[in-house]
Amino acid sequence: MEPRVGNKFRLGRKIGSGSFGEIYLGTNIQTNEEVAIKLEDVKTKHPQLLYESKLYRILQGGTGIPNIRWFGVEGDYNVLVMDLLGPSLEDLFNFCSRKLSLKTVLMLADQMINRVEFVHAKSFLHRDIKPDNFLMGLGRRANQVYIIDFGLAKKYRDTSTHQHIPYRENKNLTGTARYASMNTHLGIEQSRRDDLESLGYVLMYFLRGSLPWQGLKAGNKKQKYEKICERKVSTSIEALCRGYPTEFASYFHYCRSLRFDDKPDYAS
């Protein structure tokens, strides 16, 4: 008896893991269509798949947002069934010997900024912008960039009044240190500007092949974060972007010039 999910899907092999939970290949038993199935142990200390499923519902219909097919509990697992997508940008980066051309990066950047803008327009921050969380589509959508994994997303304003969350400090680092903004390292509450700064680091990672604060050795996570922060602070934007069009440096200067509750100009 093969494992079934929601009486409608067959569970296949593991294809990845998210910020929380594992992702499996699945098949719609009636149509034979392939899907992605995200599982989370119901006994987990901080369950968040229900939260993530609600967020996907809020974002449904947006370009580059995967469709949710089903959410529910099956045995010992919370289950989220969604569109099966293609490789992540991290996968593609590896396929391309860890260097992407300027043209490729600019074409990706355009779509990635649009995805982040859409999430922000729905009053949420992603807070874990990294190459693994952007996936290409499949089939006729193979050129479309999707944004995934909203396990760390946070509402930054009231949906109706647009009242922004208050400025706070002494926050722990949420997300991935390699791509975290300066303010995130400094413990400042994240806002729209930080998602965009992180996206800038992702683009430079693709162009350069690596970032100056990669591969630093430390005794523990806290020390590693501190080392990454030190290296980030001591690397000028000009040094980071040297050899690439000046627009990249301008982008970082712009992100870092934004105030906490500023709405970024996504287009320019």
MOHUDA-V794753 format. One record per backbone hydrogen bond with DSSP energy under -1.0 kcal/mol. CO is the residue of the C=O (numbers start at 1). NH is the residue of the N-H. If there is no record, write none. Layout:
co nh
CO NH
CO NH
//
This chain:
co nh
3 11
5 8
5 9
8 29
9 5
10 27
13 25
16 23
21 18
22 39
23 15
23 16
24 37
25 12
26 35
27 10
28 32
33 28
35 26
36 82
37 24
38 80
39 22
40 78
41 44
48 52
49 53
50 54
51 55
52 56
53 57
54 58
55 59
56 60
59 62
62 65
64 147
67 83
70 81
72 79
74 77
76 42
77 74
78 40
79 72
80 38
81 69
81 70
82 36
87 136
88 92
89 93
90 94
91 95
92 96
93 98
94 97
101 105
102 106
103 107
104 108
105 109
106 110
107 111
108 112
109 113
110 114
111 115
112 116
113 117
114 118
115 119
116 120
117 121
118 122
119 124
120 123
123 156
125 154
130 133
131 89
131 134
133 148
134 89
135 146
136 86
138 141
139 142
141 144
144 137
146 135
150 153
154 125
156 165
158 162
163 158
168 189
176 179
177 180
181 185
182 186
183 188
184 187
187 171
191 194
191 195
192 196
193 197
194 198
195 199
196 200
197 201
198 202
199 203
200 204
201 205
202 206
203 207
204 208
205 209
206 100
211 214
220 224
221 225
222 226
223 227
224 228
225 229
226 230
227 231
228 232
229 233
230 234
236 240
237 241
241 244
245 248
246 250
247 251
248 252
249 253
250 254
251 255
252 256
259 262
264 266
//
